[in-house]
Amino acid sequence: MEQYDPYARIEQVYEFAIPARQKPVRLDVFITNAIEHATRSKVQRAISDGAVTVNGAVEKANYVLKPGDSIRVTTHRPPPLMLVPQNIPLNVLYEDDVLMVIDKQAGLLAHPGVGNRTGTLVNAVLWHLGQREAIELEDVEGDDEDEASSYDEAAIMRSDAVRPGIVHRLDRDTTGVVVIGKEYRTTHHLTRQFAERTVDREYAALVWGIVGPDHGVVTGNIATSTRNHKLKAVVERGGKEAKTEFVVLERYRCASLVRLKLHTGRTHQIRVHMSSKRHPVVGDPDYGGRDTVLPTIHHAYRREAQLALGAIQRQALHARSLGFTHPLTLERMHFETPMPADMQAAVDVLRSAALDDALAG
């Protein structure tokens, strides 16, 4: 097998000759209709980038085609998705013939996508299960990276060759307990437990500000943000129902340590919900928990806030425990892990400052 470059782009050229009886039509409209999976926005972008020529010259999207015109479209598509087993260390908490439970480290995505085809949890688990040869999946449609990422995920889920079932995901920089099915029936059973909300999940998070009540519930439907399609937001209309329960464990001078329980499982749910209540997760660059938060903190506490941010280069969010029913034995299983070192260091900074303040008082 040739050396696999997971990020190489494959050039594909389309050529069209406009027939004598062709009715007047715009260049972008013609190409959109002529190429499968093309969209008007993609075609217009390709035209503006000079990837489309008419009679050897670059034309505008509104150019009206004439009989005899010759069109050449050059595209660059992602290569077919291949899953490459990689010897990435995993902290395995439990393992048997049908499932495994790990304590996921920060920086590890759940599965490959166009922009991240290696270095993921799937790559690591394949190696752990003894797979050494790369697994080729069905081709990826489309040339847009975000769209192709969804095709990648669908390809992984449909492939009989892929054994590890990533039942639930943690964000790349969220640490903690993850359960993985080793075969379809186990994965299906575990997935159903998550869908039916019979799984117990608790997180620990360090959030900015003094959270008022000792216990509370945050609700608010979550949808894709209109400002950034890669992020989520609480919306008044539409979206998906989301519910997060919290208990305050400790309060510091400018932050709080909370335990959170998910009653639903939306993408970025904790990060979005806490940010919506003006308590963004410490270190979260996407939802107001990093650099943008410092000017809002009282100047007397700003130094310790900066030190806390220096201790952790990600969101201070940890999936501390997970409980589920074993698909075969029907035994109720529970796993719990302590906060990782970087998150503990940020807590220690804030805890020490709060203690000094108390002693001084």
Helices and strands as residue ranges (DSSP letters): E 10-17, H 27-34, H 40-48, E 52-54, E 70-77, E 82-83, E 92-95, E 99-104, H 121-128, E 135-136, H 145-158, E 165-166, E 175-181, H 184-195, E 200-208, E 215-219, E 222-224, E 232-234, E 243-251, E 255-262, H 269-276, G 291-296, G 299-301, H 302-311, E 317-325, E 332-336, H 341-360
